[in-house]
Amino acid sequence: MVFCFFFSRRNAFLAFLIFPINAHAQSAPDSPENISVTATRVPTQAANLAAGVTVVDRKTIEERGYVTVVDALSAVPGLRVVQSGGPGAQTSVFIRGANSNHVLVLRDGVPINDPGDPGGAFNFGIDTLEDVERIEVVRGPLSSLYGSGAIGGVINLITRHGRATPHGHLVLAGGSPAQLLAQGDVSGGFGIYDYAASVEGFSTRGFDQTPRREAAVYTGEVDGDRAKTAQVELGATILPDTRISVLLRARDAKYGYDEVGGLAYDGGNATGYDASLFGRAGLTSNLLDGLWETSLYLSRLQEDRRYTVTLDAQDPNQGSGDSRYHGRRTDAQWNNTLHLRDAGPLTANNVTFGYEHQSDQSDTKVRTNSTFGPDDSALRAHDDTDSGYAGAQSTLYERLALTGQLREDATTIAGGAFTWRVGGVLDVPEMLSHIRASYGTTFRAPALYDRYGIDSYGYVGNPNLRPERGQGYEAGFTTDLPAGQDRNLSVGVTYFHNRIHDLIETVYAANFLSSSPVNIDRARTEGVETTLTLHAARWLQADLTYTYTDARDLDTNVTLLRRPYDQASGNLRITPIPALTIAPELLYTGVFQDYPTSNAGVPGYIVGRSPSGLIFNLNVTYQLTRHVEVFAWGKNLGNAAFEPVNGYQVGGASFLAGARLGF
């Protein structure tokens, strides 16, 4: 497995443009798991989407031993996962070099970014996957579909739903370091009713996430995690083409983290608590003999986070604190799809339109103490957004798939934002290829803390902030090459280019006694995503990715922090006998810019280079009987000490083994 790491960055960039065979693609475009709803709001084969799309389905989750959302996203091209500590710790995702709060996260199409977060971002480090049927990752500007925050892309967590035939699973596993996993799900239907329910508990003793070389006081303390999730959905088909449903999801987590202060300290005096409650009621209906699909959804999200730091005599920062973040979001949606008849050369004609109302509230109280003195801040604010959207999708002469979307968002504070996007995919069967291109505009409304936050160090929010805005385009192709019976090769290459302006940045007064956010920054991100899927034989499949990203501040021409030029992943699926599946995974992250922490544990204030890292994972499953499967997986088996954030290293080698029972 060769990723061409020996190229220089510039040569690698050009080589993958010219020789896509050295890269990776996704699975065959006609496979069911490559159908995406998120990219256009209409179920569409990935080959016909003018966007970079990756679908991580349930089969992939189980075969590769993914337990958390972090696991499932780590091999997605164009996406970088940055975890500041162990499970539960703050985890950001950068898509195509955009900021972490430029990624919009959905659950079944409902935005679930945390309104209580100072940047309005989503913490990817907490959620597990038992209740997830698949994850759709769509890269590129998507504000015209989903509104604020979809600058880099959208990640849609699609939950499991009930089916007619009752069935379920039970998973029990244990391993090192003191890991326990218990999962259970059941779904089915009777008469007009359907149901789906799942529960999950995961705990680990964890690892020491602070490198010994970077701790002012090193204790070897580990950061454990205990997370519990439960979800239930009940539905009823009250008419032949009309269904009502209610979904409720609850999550609770408690985890240790390393205190961030003037000096790095890895003591056990910092604990995080996270509780989330999500509810949704919906009605879907097919009218006019299926020509009109319409749905109404009302959802409520409650996020409650608490971080406590107790005074520890060994702590050189003498830190303590009790900080609480409460976010609330109410979201109402009316979504529609019209399936129109063919009109001459135009076929597969669909029109989408809808309305969304979103109300956000943040109630935050931050109280910390250290050798620098007390730091108190508070925020209590809300914002309402009303949005309307429309889109069209059609195929011209059964060759050219065309899409277009537009949307208007109006917030009570930041005013309005109009965004649009157009794209096309040309099917060239003579070349066994699909050629695609798209262009779109984006925006992100200022977070509530940006507008109204205040702290004891002189920070004052700016209610006059404008939305951050951007535009971007991409162009690429996918080629599918048959190579004989049970053999085929799929290659994909995409070039992307995005510009973002009016970025919000905190500016300090000349005396550094006060600060406030203003719209002054600009950024540009561009690069190449390459994918390759090789079905070498009935028993062997390889999925490889390579992404080159150049993300820069346009005012200083400095590379943006924590955006590596080079990223790559490799996954194999080996089935030497039908019952046995062996799935090794290799994840590579190139060097990147960060604020390095010194060997004495002093945080840096000058940007420097952070080293690259290589992680090796392995999952093995064996089907004992029709209803019993045993599995074993190992994470970071090479025991790499890679630091995704300078000063926080990944956990060491871990192992989990258990059984999955089906009924």
MIKOLKE-837443 format. One line per field, with one value per residue (C-alpha): z, x, y; residue number from 0; residue in three letters. Coordinates in steps of 0.001 Angstrom, whole numbers. Example, Ala and Ser with C-alpha at 12.3 -4.5 7.8 and 13.67 -1.06 7.14 Angstrom:
<nodes>
up: 7800|7140
east: 12300|13670
north: -4500|-1060
pos: 0|1
code: ALA|SER
</nodes>
This chain:
<nodes>
up: 0|-1224|-627|-2437|747|-874|-3143|-2075|-1334|-4618|-6610|-4767|-5583|-9292|-9347|-8032|-10547|-13438|-12185|-10188|-10173|-7186|-5134|-3820|-4487|-2826|-3406|-6678|-7470|-8003|-4546|-2188|428|-2096|-2245|-591|600|2213|-930|-2696|-297|-2963|-2753|-5464|-6488|-5474|-9084|-10063|-7290|-8055|-4643|-2723|-859|1488|3030|6060|6287|9060|7418|7319|10955|12122|9839|10793|14508|14726|18154|18146|15598|15716|14553|11660|10350|10597|7146|5212|2462|2787|6489|9496|13026|15852|19365|22306|24705|25237|24621|25510|25171|22802|19240|16148|12474|9607|6139|3182|5448|6673|10381|12766|13194|9395|9597|10020|11824|11290|12859|10289|8586|11794|12728|16090|16471|20111|20575|23981|22485|22249|18541|17833|16954|17572|19891|17926|20838|22756|20532|19917|16979|18082|17062|13746|10509|8346|8201|5103|4709|1965|1311|-216|152|1208|2838|-31|1309|5073|5969|8435|9124|6046|4612|4613|4379|6169|8281|8610|11298|10116|12813|12638|11892|12374|9809|9243|10389|14093|14700|17000|18150|21399|21678|24707|24713|27005|26704|27621|29129|31262|28363|28435|25605|25753|22881|22129|19510|18463|15668|13882|13206|13680|11874|11216|13866|13696|16345|16818|20066|21035|24152|24495|27275|26763|29356|29348|31904|29195|28657|29728|26932|27994|26583|29336|27530|27627|31226|33747|36373|35061|37092|34459|35209|32713|31264|31442|29919|30672|28094|27910|25048|24582|21696|20757|17709|17392|14147|12808|9179|9756|6018|3205|2342|5590|8641|11963|14211|17505|18289|21609|22149|25407|25977|29134|29488|32185|31299|32509|30675|31154|32440|30040|31893|31875|32325|31083|33932|33562|37005|37687|38953|35769|34893|32107|32143|29049|28848|25671|25001|21486|20571|17240|16107|12426|9754|6234|3393|-318|-2149|-5697|-6345|-5150|-7208|-4053|-953|2012|5629|8810|11666|15043|17100|20354|21335|24857|25448|28991|29626|32849|33475|37007|38149|41812|43512|43452|45395|42541|39912|38984|37709|40999|38844|39932|38417|37681|34208|32718|29170|28371|24776|23573|20009|18658|14961|12793|9155|6250|3400|-23|-3150|-6417|-8871|-12274|-15503|-18206|-20564|-23861|-23199|-19473|-17267|-13525|-12793|-9146|-7462|-3757|-1571|2090|5134|8407|11684|14196|17682|19615|23235|25194|28970|29964|33229|33271|36593|36840|39016|38439|39220|36716|38817|38435|35064|35091|32050|31444|28536|28263|24784|22015|18276|15784|12128|9418|6155|2821|168|-3292|-5623|-8859|-10141|-13676|-16244|-19781|-22580|-19919|-19848|-17824|-14256|-13253|-9797|-8449|-5039|-3484|45|2016|5766|7966|11544|14145|14856|11843|9112|5946|3854|341|-885|-4026|-5634|-9098|-10263|-12977|-13580|-17129|-17727|-20327|-20761|-23618|-21019|-18158|-16311|-14603|-14799|-12237|-11325|-8954|-7550|-4464|-1913|1875|5164|8919|11304|14302|17396|20371|22335|19467|19792|23515|25440|28247|30625|33440|31193|29117|26342|25132|22329|19231|18365|15042|13587|10040|8929|7649|3918|1331|-2119|-3545|-6520|-7275|-10364|-10714|-12162|-11205|-13489|-13052|-14783|-15077|-14586|-15111|-13085|-9479|-10186|-10771|-10048|-9206|-9243|-8264|-8279|-7147|-7085|-4679|-4105|-1443|-321|2950|3954|6845|9156|12808|14807|18338|18312|21414|22410|22364|26135|25911|28657|26438|23314|20961|17853|14450|10790|9479|8361|5008|4122|1089|995|-2005|-2691|-4205|-2892|-4477|-3874|-5125|-4534|-5875|-5883|-6608|-6035|-4437|-1139|-1301|-1451|-896|-178|-323|36|-256|342|-317|1378|1303|3743|4253|5914|2949|4991|6309|3803|6819|6750|8989|12189|12359|8611|7329|3690|3407|4736|3656|4701|3660|4441|3368|3496|3414|3462|3051|3911|3805|7599|8331|7672|8389|8162|8712|8659|8257|8959|8072|9023|7661|9439|10296|11911|15602|18792|20175|23901|25174|26906|30154|29623|28650|25905|22841|21415|18121|15366|14691|12926|14595|13516|11329|12628|11466|13208|12564|13501|12936|13208|12808|12734|12465|11840|14123|13218|11430|14643|16421|15400|17402|16875|18096|17313|18157|17920|17479|17539|16710|19963|18109|20252|17577|18754|16719|18785|19991|23688|23462|22241|21024|23308|23248|21933|22994|22495|22604|21975|22216|20514|18473|18786|16268|16701
east: 0|1801|573|3424|4635|8033|6765|7225|3934|3895|4844|2275|-382|451|972|-2462|-4003|-2255|-2075|-5240|-4410|-2165|-5128|-8390|-12097|-15257|-17189|-18959|-21402|-24317|-24084|-26987|-24703|-23732|-27231|-27217|-30157|-28174|-26559|-29808|-32678|-33645|-32258|-29601|-26789|-23423|-22199|-24853|-24063|-22063|-20381|-17847|-19900|-18861|-21417|-20342|-23056|-23935|-22023|-18848|-19296|-19467|-16789|-14228|-15033|-16129|-17581|-17539|-18269|-14546|-13732|-16191|-14987|-11230|-10843|-13128|-11241|-11055|-11858|-9550|-10580|-8784|-9272|-7838|-7484|-9246|-12851|-15286|-12724|-13384|-13096|-13252|-13616|-12150|-13611|-11502|-9505|-12491|-12896|-14448|-17549|-17919|-19140|-22890|-23949|-27426|-29382|-31878|-31709|-32119|-29175|-27658|-24626|-24514|-25974|-24245|-20783|-18881|-18292|-21538|-19582|-20306|-18228|-17590|-15769|-18782|-21292|-21265|-22837|-25309|-28302|-26771|-27777|-25337|-23367|-23504|-20601|-21062|-18098|-18389|-20602|-24111|-25666|-28169|-29574|-29091|-28274|-25782|-22558|-22468|-19360|-17013|-19722|-22437|-22332|-25723|-26127|-29045|-30690|-31991|-35678|-38229|-38856|-41750|-39987|-39055|-35338|-32597|-29003|-27115|-23402|-21231|-17474|-14575|-10899|-7960|-7522|-10531|-12954|-16566|-19096|-22768|-25170|-28689|-31270|-34671|-36986|-40037|-43690|-47210|-50262|-49975|-47288|-43493|-40820|-37068|-35128|-31477|-29328|-25564|-23029|-19304|-16600|-12823|-10127|-8405|-4825|-2515|-3130|-400|3068|5649|7937|5283|4093|5371|4232|3847|1752|858|-2827|-5267|-8436|-11344|-14791|-18267|-20993|-24589|-27059|-30689|-33038|-36581|-38705|-42384|-44315|-47789|-48955|-52336|-53161|-51630|-49167|-49043|-46890|-46534|-43537|-41980|-38279|-36508|-32756|-30841|-27086|-25021|-21231|-18626|-14956|-11601|-9561|-6263|-6406|-5245|-3371|-215|1691|649|-576|-1934|-3484|-6838|-8584|-10547|-13854|-16329|-20041|-22228|-25961|-27994|-31695|-33132|-36778|-38568|-42183|-42935|-45535|-44670|-47075|-47109|-49855|-51213|-50201|-46666|-46064|-45779|-43845|-44343|-43188|-43533|-41029|-40784|-37657|-36082|-32415|-31061|-27296|-25936|-22188|-20262|-16518|-15151|-11536|-10739|-7754|-4714|-1525|608|-980|1490|-1442|-3353|-6434|-10007|-13391|-16956|-18192|-21586|-22876|-26573|-27764|-31359|-32647|-36181|-36436|-39550|-39369|-41758|-40037|-41469|-40454|-42409|-41684|-42482|-43162|-40532|-40441|-38741|-35024|-35487|-36017|-35860|-37267|-37633|-38419|-37766|-38973|-39571|-39515|-37576|-37823|-35015|-34823|-31517|-30822|-27562|-27149|-23480|-21625|-17844|-16009|-12327|-9368|-5640|-2361|-3462|-6540|-10272|-11990|-15757|-17966|-21665|-24052|-27799|-29089|-31279|-31710|-34400|-33904|-36544|-35538|-37041|-35418|-36086|-34204|-34449|-32892|-33097|-31257|-30729|-30647|-29973|-26394|-26187|-27552|-28223|-28951|-29601|-30582|-31232|-32079|-32853|-32086|-33252|-31954|-33300|-29810|-27510|-30036|-30509|-28290|-29053|-27083|-27210|-25520|-25463|-23847|-23764|-22563|-21874|-22110|-19545|-20076|-17571|-14898|-16595|-16574|-18684|-17380|-18764|-18508|-20323|-20222|-21938|-22068|-22164|-22514|-22241|-24186|-22174|-22499|-24408|-21156|-19637|-22482|-23194|-20395|-18551|-15763|-13666|-10598|-12215|-13887|-17109|-19211|-20111|-23842|-23060|-21110|-21911|-22216|-19079|-19460|-17806|-17940|-16383|-16216|-15044|-14443|-13557|-14325|-14963|-13928|-15049|-12886|-13988|-11089|-12710|-15024|-15401|-12829|-13213|-11446|-13041|-10919|-11992|-10239|-11718|-10134|-11718|-11232|-12961|-12661|-14105|-14291|-15637|-14192|-14723|-11542|-11030|-9080|-7319|-6965|-3497|-3182|-4468|-7002|-10036|-11011|-13939|-14710|-14797|-15213|-11668|-10138|-10045|-9022|-8525|-8558|-7814|-6646|-7291|-9201|-8400|-10075|-9527|-11549|-10125|-12049|-9006|-10867|-14042|-12159|-10175|-11222|-9011|-10244|-7545|-7711|-5284|-6076|-3862|-5011|-3540|-5441|-4140|-4921|-5061|-3935|-734|-297|271|-971|-4005|-3447|-4035|-4667|-2037|-1053|-1173|-3638|-4182|-6053|-6098|-8682|-8657|-11497|-10116|-12471|-10304|-13395|-17003|-17393|-14165|-13580|-10249|-10259|-6946|-6966|-4091|-4485|-1767|-1656|1139|2920|845|1141|270|1324|3941|4246|7830|9442|8957|5191|5044|2467|3904|2850|4744|3436|5593|5484|3823|5077|3188|1582|607|-2107|-2776|-6101|-7326|-10760|-11518|-15018|-16082|-19627|-20008|-23614|-26380|-27155|-23792|-20730|-17550|-15154|-11918|-10456|-7296|-6745|-3363|-1627|1680|1377|2044|2452|1016|-316|-3384|-3178|273|322|-2355|-1331|-3579|-4300|-1966|-2679|-6115|-8020|-11679|-13262|-16814|-19847|-22756|-25985|-28785|-32405
north: 0|3092|6624|8409|10106|10507|13272|16857|18593|20483|17374|15315|17894|17729|13982|13248|15594|13869|10288|9591|5883|6613|7779|6318|6327|5214|2039|1369|4184|1816|235|1066|2631|5294|6752|10190|12253|15053|16465|17473|16482|13892|10323|10277|7959|9412|9213|11772|14272|17410|17284|15248|12652|9848|7475|5446|2788|334|-2518|-413|661|-2946|-4406|-1758|-1800|1822|2678|6487|9192|10050|6499|6694|10076|9561|7950|10330|12237|16004|15853|16179|15124|16971|15552|17506|14586|11281|10186|12953|15739|18619|17315|19488|18599|20641|20010|21143|23455|25499|26310|23811|26001|25959|22353|21947|18763|17310|14487|13255|16649|18698|20993|19984|22266|23407|26942|27068|26594|29922|29307|27473|24320|20624|18418|15208|13537|12247|10432|6689|4839|2185|4310|5431|3696|5656|8895|11086|13505|16099|18369|21814|24920|23841|26922|27037|23767|23987|27581|29008|27127|24876|26562|23568|20933|18967|15812|14104|11410|9284|7191|3639|3273|528|-2204|-4551|-7728|-7638|-8114|-6920|-7229|-7488|-6693|-7387|-6735|-5986|-5231|-3067|-505|-1543|-1099|-2242|-2018|-2993|-2332|-3408|-2548|-3804|-2735|-3986|-3348|-4676|-3474|227|710|552|983|1171|1415|1201|1531|1736|1997|2490|3026|3038|3718|5710|6782|9570|12076|14541|13801|13424|15853|18582|18456|20961|18461|14920|12447|9831|10377|8800|10319|7891|8119|6751|7379|6181|6656|5618|6261|5266|6054|5171|5521|4894|4775|6353|6396|4291|7088|9082|8348|10127|9545|10555|10206|10751|10468|10959|10912|11293|11305|11883|12076|13306|15884|17678|21215|23894|26634|28703|25428|21985|19761|16248|15840|14206|17333|18211|16497|17108|16298|16276|15649|15919|15458|15502|15079|15192|14789|14427|13789|12607|12044|11147|12989|12984|9367|10002|13160|15302|14282|16575|16463|18497|18203|19874|19187|20297|20037|20578|20533|20843|20811|21328|21463|21330|21791|21170|22773|20480|21269|19840|22048|24811|26918|26564|26261|25692|26373|25417|26359|25579|25827|25405|25467|25184|24913|24594|23765|23568|22421|22006|20116|19265|17395|17460|14632|16095|14237|13955|16922|16143|15684|16417|13368|12608|16057|17038|20333|20885|23732|24392|26617|26413|28327|27995|29508|29341|30164|30166|30421|30279|30867|30445|30709|29825|30789|30478|32198|34869|35637|34954|34698|35104|35388|35047|34977|34785|35461|34096|34423|33437|32532|32133|30494|29577|27420|26014|23708|21788|18589|17177|15070|16339|13749|11091|12371|15564|15627|19241|20653|24120|25452|28834|29914|33052|33154|36045|36307|38705|40040|39621|40406|38371|36139|34881|31841|29718|26749|25141|21927|19321|15777|14579|10842|9784|6033|5943|6776|4888|8210|10852|14448|16897|20575|22942|26454|27847|30647|30271|32124|31636|33840|35099|32899|34231|34559|36573|39060|39222|37487|39276|38242|39662|40089|42808|40796|42371|40893|42860|42894|44615|41689|40693|37063|35365|34733|32574|31071|27971|25671|22147|20034|16396|13005|9396|6544|2929|342|-3283|-5703|-9068|-11262|-10015|-7315|-3597|-350|3000|6159|9655|13028|16365|19814|22317|26037|28177|31788|33071|36724|38785|36141|37001|37602|38929|42203|43560|47193|48755|48261|44641|45408|44909|42985|42526|40428|42122|41055|41566|38274|36468|32923|30719|26932|24748|21244|17852|14855|11520|8183|4665|1519|-1713|-4980|-7133|-10395|-11660|-11884|-8627|-4962|-1911|1643|4307|8100|10962|14653|17651|20879|24366|26615|30160|33452|35852|38849|37217|34344|32072|28474|28012|26062|22289|21914|19460|19606|15810|13245|9665|6556|2937|278|-3353|-5861|-9401|-12402|-15530|-17596|-16343|-16289|-14393|-10677|-8988|-5178|-3358|446|2898|6643|9151|12840|15024|17862|20919|24334|24708|26484|24079|23428|23350|20385|22272|22367|26035|26744|28400|31736|31449|29172|26111|22746|19776|16307|13852|10673|7183|5134|1438|-174|-3740|-5331|-9046|-10566|-14199|-15415|-18422|-19078|-17228|-15327|-15186|-13174|-12730|-9842|-8345|-4976|-3146|599|2286|-1087|570|2548|5819|8934|11232|14606|15714|18916|19875|18980|16243|12793|9995|7070|4084|597|-688|-3929|-4936|-8346|-9577|-11051|-9698|-11682|-11288|-12282
pos: 0|1|2|3|4|5|6|7|8|9|10|11|12|13|14|15|16|17|18|19|20|21|22|23|24|25|26|27|28|29|30|31|32|33|34|35|36|37|38|39|40|41|42|43|44|45|46|47|48|49|50|51|52|53|54|55|56|57|58|59|60|61|62|63|64|65|66|67|68|69|70|71|72|73|74|75|76|77|78|79|80|81|82|83|84|85|86|87|88|89|90|91|92|93|94|95|96|97|98|99|100|101|102|103|104|105|106|107|108|109|110|111|112|113|114|115|116|117|118|119|120|121|122|123|124|125|126|127|128|129|130|131|132|133|134|135|136|137|138|139|140|141|142|143|144|145|146|147|148|149|150|151|152|153|154|155|156|157|158|159|160|161|162|163|164|165|166|167|168|169|170|171|172|173|174|175|176|177|178|179|180|181|182|183|184|185|186|187|188|189|190|191|192|193|194|195|196|197|198|199|200|201|202|203|204|205|206|207|208|209|210|211|212|213|214|215|216|217|218|219|220|221|222|223|224|225|226|227|228|229|230|231|232|233|234|235|236|237|238|239|240|241|242|243|244|245|246|247|248|249|250|251|252|253|254|255|256|257|258|259|260|261|262|263|264|265|266|267|268|269|270|271|272|273|274|275|276|277|278|279|280|281|282|283|284|285|286|287|288|289|290|291|292|293|294|295|296|297|298|299|300|301|302|303|304|305|306|307|308|309|310|311|312|313|314|315|316|317|318|319|320|321|322|323|324|325|326|327|328|329|330|331|332|333|334|335|336|337|338|339|340|341|342|343|344|345|346|347|348|349|350|351|352|353|354|355|356|357|358|359|360|361|362|363|364|365|366|367|368|369|370|371|372|373|374|375|376|377|378|379|380|381|382|383|384|385|386|387|388|389|390|391|392|393|394|395|396|397|398|399|400|401|402|403|404|405|406|407|408|409|410|411|412|413|414|415|416|417|418|419|420|421|422|423|424|425|426|427|428|429|430|431|432|433|434|435|436|437|438|439|440|441|442|443|444|445|446|447|448|449|450|451|452|453|454|455|456|457|458|459|460|461|462|463|464|465|466|467|468|469|470|471|472|473|474|475|476|477|478|479|480|481|482|483|484|485|486|487|488|489|490|491|492|493|494|495|496|497|498|499|500|501|502|503|504|505|506|507|508|509|510|511|512|513|514|515|516|517|518|519|520|521|522|523|524|525|526|527|528|529|530|531|532|533|534|535|536|537|538|539|540|541|542|543|544|545|546|547|548|549|550|551|552|553|554|555|556|557|558|559|560|561|562|563|564|565|566|567|568|569|570|571|572|573|574|575|576|577|578|579|580|581|582|583|584|585|586|587|588|589|590|591|592|593|594|595|596|597|598|599|600|601|602|603|604|605|606|607|608|609|610|611|612|613|614|615|616|617|618|619|620|621|622|623|624|625|626|627|628|629|630|631|632|633|634|635|636|637|638|639|640|641|642|643|644|645|646|647|648|649|650|651|652|653|654|655|656|657|658|659|660|661|662
code: MET|VAL|PHE|CYS|PHE|PHE|PHE|SER|ARG|ARG|ASN|ALA|PHE|LEU|ALA|PHE|LEU|ILE|PHE|PRO|ILE|ASN|ALA|HIS|ALA|GLN|SER|ALA|PRO|ASP|SER|PRO|GLU|ASN|ILE|SER|VAL|THR|ALA|THR|ARG|VAL|PRO|THR|GLN|ALA|ALA|ASN|LEU|ALA|ALA|GLY|VAL|THR|VAL|VAL|ASP|ARG|LYS|THR|ILE|GLU|GLU|ARG|GLY|TYR|VAL|THR|VAL|VAL|ASP|ALA|LEU|SER|ALA|VAL|PRO|GLY|LEU|ARG|VAL|VAL|GLN|SER|GLY|GLY|PRO|GLY|ALA|GLN|THR|SER|VAL|PHE|ILE|ARG|GLY|ALA|ASN|SER|ASN|HIS|VAL|LEU|VAL|LEU|ARG|ASP|GLY|VAL|PRO|ILE|ASN|ASP|PRO|GLY|ASP|PRO|GLY|GLY|ALA|PHE|ASN|PHE|GLY|ILE|ASP|THR|LEU|GLU|ASP|VAL|GLU|ARG|ILE|GLU|VAL|VAL|ARG|GLY|PRO|LEU|SER|SER|LEU|TYR|GLY|SER|GLY|ALA|ILE|GLY|GLY|VAL|ILE|ASN|LEU|ILE|THR|ARG|HIS|GLY|ARG|ALA|THR|PRO|HIS|GLY|HIS|LEU|VAL|LEU|ALA|GLY|GLY|SER|PRO|ALA|GLN|LEU|LEU|ALA|GLN|GLY|ASP|VAL|SER|GLY|GLY|PHE|GLY|ILE|TYR|ASP|TYR|ALA|ALA|SER|VAL|GLU|GLY|PHE|SER|THR|ARG|GLY|PHE|ASP|GLN|THR|PRO|ARG|ARG|GLU|ALA|ALA|VAL|TYR|THR|GLY|GLU|VAL|ASP|GLY|ASP|ARG|ALA|LYS|THR|ALA|GLN|VAL|GLU|LEU|GLY|ALA|THR|ILE|LEU|PRO|ASP|THR|ARG|ILE|SER|VAL|LEU|LEU|ARG|ALA|ARG|ASP|ALA|LYS|TYR|GLY|TYR|ASP|GLU|VAL|GLY|GLY|LEU|ALA|TYR|ASP|GLY|GLY|ASN|ALA|THR|GLY|TYR|ASP|ALA|SER|LEU|PHE|GLY|ARG|ALA|GLY|LEU|THR|SER|ASN|LEU|LEU|ASP|GLY|LEU|TRP|GLU|THR|SER|LEU|TYR|LEU|SER|ARG|LEU|GLN|GLU|ASP|ARG|ARG|TYR|THR|VAL|THR|LEU|ASP|ALA|GLN|ASP|PRO|ASN|GLN|GLY|SER|GLY|ASP|SER|ARG|TYR|HIS|GLY|ARG|ARG|THR|ASP|ALA|GLN|TRP|ASN|ASN|THR|LEU|HIS|LEU|ARG|ASP|ALA|GLY|PRO|LEU|THR|ALA|ASN|ASN|VAL|THR|PHE|GLY|TYR|GLU|HIS|GLN|SER|ASP|GLN|SER|ASP|THR|LYS|VAL|ARG|THR|ASN|SER|THR|PHE|GLY|PRO|ASP|ASP|SER|ALA|LEU|ARG|ALA|HIS|ASP|ASP|THR|ASP|SER|GLY|TYR|ALA|GLY|ALA|GLN|SER|THR|LEU|TYR|GLU|ARG|LEU|ALA|LEU|THR|GLY|GLN|LEU|ARG|GLU|ASP|ALA|THR|THR|ILE|ALA|GLY|GLY|ALA|PHE|THR|TRP|ARG|VAL|GLY|GLY|VAL|LEU|ASP|VAL|PRO|GLU|MET|LEU|SER|HIS|ILE|ARG|ALA|SER|TYR|GLY|THR|THR|PHE|ARG|ALA|PRO|ALA|LEU|TYR|ASP|ARG|TYR|GLY|ILE|ASP|SER|TYR|GLY|TYR|VAL|GLY|ASN|PRO|ASN|LEU|ARG|PRO|GLU|ARG|GLY|GLN|GLY|TYR|GLU|ALA|GLY|PHE|THR|THR|ASP|LEU|PRO|ALA|GLY|GLN|ASP|ARG|ASN|LEU|SER|VAL|GLY|VAL|THR|TYR|PHE|HIS|ASN|ARG|ILE|HIS|ASP|LEU|ILE|GLU|THR|VAL|TYR|ALA|ALA|ASN|PHE|LEU|SER|SER|SER|PRO|VAL|ASN|ILE|ASP|ARG|ALA|ARG|THR|GLU|GLY|VAL|GLU|THR|THR|LEU|THR|LEU|HIS|ALA|ALA|ARG|TRP|LEU|GLN|ALA|ASP|LEU|THR|TYR|THR|TYR|THR|ASP|ALA|ARG|ASP|LEU|ASP|THR|ASN|VAL|THR|LEU|LEU|ARG|ARG|PRO|TYR|ASP|GLN|ALA|SER|GLY|ASN|LEU|ARG|ILE|THR|PRO|ILE|PRO|ALA|LEU|THR|ILE|ALA|PRO|GLU|LEU|LEU|TYR|THR|GLY|VAL|PHE|GLN|ASP|TYR|PRO|THR|SER|ASN|ALA|GLY|VAL|PRO|GLY|TYR|ILE|VAL|GLY|ARG|SER|PRO|SER|GLY|LEU|ILE|PHE|ASN|LEU|ASN|VAL|THR|TYR|GLN|LEU|THR|ARG|HIS|VAL|GLU|VAL|PHE|ALA|TRP|GLY|LYS|ASN|LEU|GLY|ASN|ALA|ALA|PHE|GLU|PRO|VAL|ASN|GLY|TYR|GLN|VAL|GLY|GLY|ALA|SER|PHE|LEU|ALA|GLY|ALA|ARG|LEU|GLY|PHE
</nodes>
